[in-house]
Amino acid sequence: MNRLLIILFVATSFSQAISQKRARDYGIKIGVLASGANNAITDVKGVKVGHVTLIEGDNVRTGVTAILPHNQNVFQNKVPAGVFVGNGFGKLAGTTQVEELGNLETPIILTNTLSVAQGIEGVIDYTFSFDENKEVRSVNAVVGETNDGGLNDIRGRHVTKAHVLEAISNAKSGRVAEGSVGAGTGTICFGFKGGIGTASRVLQKELGGYTVGVLVQTNFGGVLEIDGVPIGVELAQYSFRSQVEGSPDGSCMMVVATDAPLDARNLKRVAKRAMMGLAKTGGIASNGSGDYVIAFSANESVRIPYNTTQSTGTFTFLHNDYISPIFMATIEATEEAIINSLFAATEVGKLSNGDSVKSLPVEKVLDIMKKYNRLK
């Protein structure tokens, strides 16, 4: 497949992903808090998301997803951030510096396991592209992954740094393409086609009025539940049902953004709650699953300048006693983002043994949801 055909396919896939129905479109309403206008991580002011989807021949099914914390030069205007590791069988490059300094200085890149290096190279080139950064000698690129080797020729390492730069360049606010796009092109979740999913929550004014948005890259197993309904059990498809079906291993990358003025310590606490959202979908964080969360605050008032002549800084952060609603918003948005990744995903190919990875059987799922009286 030539470059033109790839571009046309990607454009078509993006259009299909945007128009794909999500859980709420079928009457499935997860949680009690209101969602944002787009029900996406981009409901947090300034946050942008971009994808590059690579589908070529019979066995290239991979891509890149970029999350930009704000519209400015991130290196010069760092944001507070925290990381939580649910299970560490994976790679999230750049985490030690985020943990040590409590800030994020680059876009967040998601891709496949063997393309983390290309993600780092792309982020470094992007950072060097700003005139303000011409004296920069060190860049802490944050790049996460899941292993799409079941549907993708992962050893071929088809992602390049040019694709990373393209994903960053493509990043936009507003609606976010979900399902089999970007870093979710070749992923598998609960034995069905997984992918990219996103959701958001907006707190009531009395609770601070803050927005929390989550984006996930789903590639893990367990026993699928949707809004408390045991879908995996009802469909008889879940991990350990038999010796040959439903491996729980894989990974889930979760990115949480908020406009609440939080410091790194409380952002790590927020990141922990995303794992509770994963658990509510039936994920089990298995031995071979890399389950990582990175949370950041996009609030302009808490940005951290790269160069400053002042030895101290003054910031106003949210008090501990007022953070619980943000925890709840994170759990709800993570749960819904994971479910959205399943509803939006479309089949992209077969495993090496010839087996197909089917998308979620929506009609059967809706019948089960009706049985449990969970459609609104």
C-alpha positions as CSV (number, residue, x, y, z in Angstrom):
1,M,0.0,0.0,0.0
2,N,1.5,3.3,-1.0
3,R,1.7,6.5,1.1
4,L,-1.3,8.0,-0.6
5,L,-3.5,5.0,0.1
6,I,-2.3,5.0,3.7
7,I,-3.3,8.7,4.1
8,L,-6.7,8.1,2.5
9,F,-7.3,5.1,4.8
10,V,-6.3,7.1,7.9
11,A,-8.6,9.9,6.9
12,T,-11.4,7.5,6.4
13,S,-10.7,5.8,9.7
14,F,-10.7,9.1,11.5
15,S,-14.0,10.0,10.0
16,Q,-15.5,6.6,11.0
17,A,-14.1,6.9,14.5
18,I,-15.6,10.4,15.0
19,S,-19.0,9.2,13.9
20,Q,-18.9,5.9,15.8
21,K,-21.5,5.6,18.5
22,R,-20.4,5.7,22.1
23,A,-21.8,4.1,25.3
24,R,-24.1,7.1,26.0
25,D,-25.5,7.1,22.5
26,Y,-27.1,3.7,23.4
27,G,-28.5,4.9,26.7
28,I,-25.6,3.7,28.9
29,K,-24.9,6.4,31.5
30,I,-22.0,5.6,33.8
31,G,-21.8,7.4,37.1
32,V,-23.7,10.4,38.4
33,L,-21.6,13.4,37.5
34,A,-22.2,15.4,34.3
35,S,-19.9,15.0,31.4
36,G,-18.3,17.9,29.5
37,A,-19.4,19.2,26.1
38,N,-17.4,16.6,24.2
39,N,-17.2,14.0,26.9
40,A,-13.5,13.9,26.2
41,I,-10.1,14.8,27.8
42,T,-10.2,17.9,25.5
43,D,-13.0,19.4,27.7
44,V,-10.1,20.5,29.9
45,K,-9.2,23.9,28.5
46,G,-6.1,23.9,26.4
47,V,-5.7,20.1,26.1
48,K,-5.3,18.7,22.6
49,V,-5.2,15.2,21.1
50,G,-3.7,14.0,17.8
51,H,-3.5,10.6,16.2
52,V,-1.6,8.9,13.4
53,T,-3.0,5.6,12.3
54,L,-0.9,3.1,10.4
55,I,-2.7,0.3,8.5
56,E,-0.8,-1.4,5.7
57,G,-1.0,-4.7,4.1
58,D,-2.2,-7.6,6.2
59,N,-0.1,-7.1,9.3
60,V,0.7,-3.4,10.0
61,R,-1.9,-2.2,12.6
62,T,-0.4,0.4,14.9
63,G,0.0,4.1,15.4
64,V,0.7,7.1,17.7
65,T,-1.5,9.2,19.9
66,A,-0.3,12.5,21.3
67,I,-1.8,14.5,24.2
68,L,-0.7,18.1,24.6
69,P,-1.3,19.7,28.0
70,H,-1.7,23.2,26.6
71,N,-1.2,25.4,23.5
72,Q,2.1,26.9,24.4
73,N,5.7,25.6,24.6
74,V,5.4,22.9,27.2
75,F,9.1,22.8,28.0
76,Q,9.1,26.5,28.8
77,N,5.8,26.3,30.7
78,K,5.8,23.0,32.5
79,V,2.7,21.6,34.2
80,P,2.4,19.8,37.6
81,A,2.1,16.1,37.1
82,G,2.0,12.8,39.0
83,V,2.4,9.1,38.0
84,F,0.9,6.0,39.5
85,V,1.9,2.4,38.5
86,G,-0.9,-0.1,38.9
87,N,1.2,-2.9,37.6
88,G,4.7,-2.3,36.2
89,F,5.0,-4.8,33.4
90,G,5.5,-2.2,30.7
91,K,7.3,1.0,29.7
92,L,6.4,4.6,30.6
93,A,9.5,6.5,29.7
94,G,10.3,9.7,31.6
95,T,8.5,8.7,34.9
96,T,11.4,9.0,37.2
97,Q,11.9,12.7,36.5
98,V,8.2,13.4,36.8
99,E,8.3,11.7,40.1
100,E,11.3,13.5,41.3
101,L,10.5,17.1,40.1
102,G,6.7,16.8,40.0
103,N,6.2,18.3,36.5
104,L,5.7,17.4,32.9
105,E,7.7,19.3,30.2
106,T,6.6,17.5,27.0
107,P,3.5,16.2,25.2
108,I,2.5,12.7,26.3
109,I,3.0,10.1,23.5
110,L,1.3,6.7,23.4
111,T,2.4,4.0,20.9
112,N,3.3,0.3,20.8
113,T,5.9,-1.4,23.0
114,L,8.8,-1.4,20.5
115,S,8.3,2.1,19.4
116,V,8.9,4.0,22.6
117,A,12.4,5.0,21.4
118,Q,10.8,6.6,18.3
119,G,8.4,8.4,20.6
120,I,11.2,9.8,22.5
121,E,13.1,10.9,19.4
122,G,10.0,12.6,18.0
123,V,9.3,14.5,21.3
124,I,13.0,15.7,21.4
125,D,12.7,17.0,17.8
126,Y,9.4,18.7,18.7
127,T,11.0,20.4,21.7
128,F,14.0,21.5,19.7
129,S,11.7,23.0,17.1
130,F,11.0,26.0,19.3
131,D,13.4,29.0,19.1
132,E,13.0,29.5,22.8
133,N,14.6,26.1,23.3
134,K,17.7,26.5,21.2
135,E,19.9,26.2,24.3
136,V,18.1,23.1,25.7
137,R,20.5,20.2,26.3
138,S,18.1,17.8,28.1
139,V,14.5,16.8,27.4
140,N,12.4,14.4,29.5
141,A,10.1,12.9,27.0
142,V,7.1,11.0,28.4
143,V,6.2,8.1,26.2
144,G,3.9,5.2,27.2
145,E,2.9,2.0,25.3
146,T,0.9,-1.1,25.1
147,N,1.8,-4.3,23.1
148,D,-0.2,-4.6,19.9
149,G,1.9,-7.6,18.7
150,G,-1.2,-9.8,18.3
151,L,-2.6,-7.8,15.4
152,N,0.5,-5.8,14.4
153,D,3.9,-6.7,13.0
154,I,5.4,-5.1,16.1
155,R,9.0,-6.4,15.3
156,G,8.9,-4.4,12.1
157,R,8.9,-1.2,14.1
158,H,6.8,0.7,11.6
159,V,6.3,3.8,13.7
160,T,8.9,6.5,13.0
161,K,9.7,9.8,14.7
162,A,8.0,11.5,11.7
163,H,4.8,9.8,12.7
164,V,5.2,11.1,16.3
165,L,5.7,14.6,15.0
166,E,2.7,14.2,12.7
167,A,0.5,13.1,15.7
168,I,1.6,16.2,17.6
169,S,1.0,18.4,14.6
170,N,-2.5,16.8,14.2
171,A,-3.5,17.5,17.8
172,K,-6.8,19.4,18.2
173,S,-9.3,20.4,20.8
174,G,-12.9,19.3,20.5
175,R,-14.1,15.9,19.5
176,V,-11.6,13.0,19.8
177,A,-11.4,10.1,17.5
178,E,-11.8,6.8,19.4
179,G,-11.5,3.1,18.9
180,S,-9.1,1.6,16.3
181,V,-7.1,4.8,15.8
182,G,-3.7,6.1,16.8
183,A,-2.0,4.1,19.5
184,G,-5.2,2.0,19.8
185,T,-5.2,0.7,16.2
186,G,-3.9,-2.8,17.1
187,T,-5.0,-3.3,20.7
188,I,-7.2,-5.9,22.2
189,C,-9.4,-5.5,25.4
190,F,-11.3,-8.2,27.3
191,G,-10.9,-10.4,24.2
192,F,-12.6,-7.8,21.9
193,K,-11.1,-5.1,19.8
194,G,-9.8,-2.4,22.1
195,G,-8.4,1.0,21.3
196,I,-8.5,4.7,22.3
197,G,-11.3,5.9,24.5
198,T,-12.0,9.2,26.3
199,A,-14.5,10.7,28.7
200,S,-14.9,13.7,31.0
201,R,-16.7,15.0,34.1
202,V,-17.6,18.5,35.1
203,L,-18.1,19.2,38.8
204,Q,-21.0,21.3,40.1
205,K,-20.2,24.8,41.0
206,E,-20.6,24.0,44.7
207,L,-17.9,21.3,44.3
208,G,-15.5,23.7,42.6
209,G,-16.8,23.6,39.0
210,Y,-13.6,21.8,37.8
211,T,-13.3,19.6,34.8
212,V,-11.6,16.2,34.7
213,G,-10.8,14.4,31.4
214,V,-9.4,11.0,30.8
215,L,-7.9,9.3,27.7
216,V,-7.1,5.6,27.7
217,Q,-5.3,3.1,25.4
218,T,-6.9,-0.3,26.2
219,N,-5.1,-3.6,25.7
220,F,-5.9,-5.7,28.8
221,G,-8.1,-8.5,30.1
222,G,-10.3,-9.6,32.9
223,V,-14.1,-10.0,33.2
224,L,-15.9,-7.2,31.4
225,E,-18.5,-5.2,33.3
226,I,-20.4,-2.3,31.9
227,D,-22.1,-0.1,34.6
228,G,-22.0,-3.0,37.0
229,V,-23.5,-5.5,34.5
230,P,-21.5,-8.7,34.1
231,I,-21.2,-8.6,30.3
232,G,-18.2,-11.0,30.2
233,V,-20.0,-13.6,32.2
234,E,-23.2,-13.2,30.2
235,L,-21.3,-13.6,26.9
236,A,-19.1,-16.4,28.3
237,Q,-15.9,-14.5,27.3
238,Y,-13.5,-13.7,30.0
239,S,-10.0,-14.4,31.3
240,F,-9.4,-17.9,32.7
241,R,-12.7,-19.3,31.5
242,S,-10.7,-22.0,29.8
243,Q,-7.0,-22.6,29.3
244,V,-7.0,-21.3,25.8
245,E,-9.3,-18.3,25.9
246,G,-9.1,-14.7,27.2
247,S,-5.5,-14.0,28.3
248,P,-5.6,-11.2,31.0
249,D,-2.2,-9.9,30.0
250,G,-1.7,-6.7,28.1
251,S,-1.6,-3.1,29.3
252,C,-3.7,0.0,29.8
253,M,-2.3,3.5,29.6
254,M,-4.4,6.2,31.3
255,V,-3.9,9.9,31.0
256,V,-5.9,12.2,33.4
257,A,-6.1,16.0,32.8
258,T,-7.8,18.5,35.0
259,D,-8.1,22.3,35.3
260,A,-8.1,22.1,39.1
261,P,-5.1,23.8,40.6
262,L,-3.4,20.6,42.0
263,D,0.2,20.0,43.0
264,A,2.2,16.9,42.1
265,R,1.4,15.2,45.4
266,N,-2.4,15.5,44.9
267,L,-2.1,14.6,41.2
268,K,-0.5,11.3,42.1
269,R,-3.5,10.7,44.4
270,V,-5.8,11.5,41.5
271,A,-3.8,9.1,39.3
272,K,-4.3,6.3,41.8
273,R,-8.1,6.7,41.5
274,A,-7.9,6.0,37.7
275,M,-7.1,2.4,38.6
276,M,-10.4,2.2,40.5
277,G,-12.1,3.1,37.3
278,L,-10.2,0.3,35.5
279,A,-11.3,-2.1,38.2
280,K,-14.9,-1.1,37.8
281,T,-14.8,-2.3,34.1
282,G,-13.5,-5.7,35.3
283,G,-9.8,-5.2,34.6
284,I,-7.5,-7.1,37.0
285,A,-4.1,-5.6,36.4
286,S,-2.6,-9.0,35.7
287,N,1.0,-10.1,36.1
288,G,1.8,-9.3,32.5
289,S,-0.2,-6.1,32.2
290,G,1.5,-2.7,32.2
291,D,-1.1,-0.4,33.9
292,Y,0.1,3.2,34.2
293,V,-1.5,6.5,35.0
294,I,-0.1,10.0,34.5
295,A,-2.2,12.9,35.7
296,F,-1.5,16.6,35.1
297,S,-3.0,20.0,35.9
298,A,-3.6,22.3,32.9
299,N,-4.5,25.2,35.1
300,E,-2.6,28.2,33.9
301,S,-2.0,29.5,37.4
302,V,0.2,26.6,38.4
303,R,2.5,26.3,35.4
304,I,6.2,26.1,36.2
305,P,8.5,28.3,34.2
306,Y,11.7,26.8,32.8
307,N,13.8,29.9,33.3
308,T,13.2,32.3,36.2
309,T,15.3,34.7,38.1
310,Q,13.2,34.3,41.3
311,S,14.3,31.7,43.8
312,T,10.8,31.2,45.1
313,G,7.3,31.0,43.6
314,T,3.8,31.5,44.9
315,F,1.1,29.1,43.8
316,T,-2.5,28.5,45.1
317,F,-3.4,24.8,45.2
318,L,-6.6,23.1,46.0
319,H,-6.9,22.0,49.7
320,N,-6.9,18.3,50.5
321,D,-10.4,18.6,52.0
322,Y,-11.8,19.6,48.6
323,I,-10.3,17.0,46.4
324,S,-12.7,14.1,46.9
325,P,-15.1,15.2,44.1
326,I,-12.1,15.2,41.7
327,F,-11.3,11.6,42.8
328,M,-14.9,10.6,42.0
329,A,-14.8,12.4,38.6
330,T,-11.6,10.6,37.7
331,I,-13.1,7.1,38.6
332,E,-16.2,7.8,36.5
333,A,-14.4,9.3,33.5
334,T,-11.8,6.4,33.5
335,E,-14.5,3.8,33.6
336,E,-16.5,5.4,30.8
337,A,-13.4,6.1,28.7
338,I,-12.5,2.4,28.7
339,I,-16.1,1.4,27.8
340,N,-16.0,4.0,25.0
341,S,-12.9,2.4,23.6
342,L,-14.7,-0.8,23.2
343,F,-17.9,0.6,21.7
344,A,-15.9,2.7,19.2
345,A,-13.4,0.0,18.1
346,T,-13.8,-1.7,14.7
347,E,-12.1,-4.9,13.5
348,V,-8.8,-4.3,11.8
349,G,-7.4,-7.8,11.0
350,K,-6.6,-11.2,12.4
351,L,-4.1,-12.8,14.7
352,S,-1.2,-14.7,13.4
353,N,-3.1,-18.0,13.9
354,G,-5.9,-16.7,11.7
355,D,-8.4,-16.0,14.4
356,S,-10.4,-12.8,14.1
357,V,-10.5,-10.2,17.0
358,K,-14.1,-9.2,16.9
359,S,-15.4,-5.8,18.0
360,L,-17.8,-5.7,20.9
361,P,-21.1,-7.3,19.9
362,V,-23.1,-4.2,20.6
363,E,-26.6,-5.6,20.0
364,K,-26.0,-8.5,22.4
365,V,-24.5,-6.1,25.0
366,L,-27.6,-3.9,24.7
367,D,-29.9,-6.9,25.2
368,I,-28.0,-7.8,28.4
369,M,-28.1,-4.2,29.6
370,K,-31.9,-4.3,29.1
371,K,-32.1,-7.5,31.0
372,Y,-30.4,-5.8,34.0
373,N,-32.6,-2.7,33.5
374,R,-29.5,-0.5,33.0
375,L,-30.4,1.4,29.8
376,K,-31.5,5.0,30.4
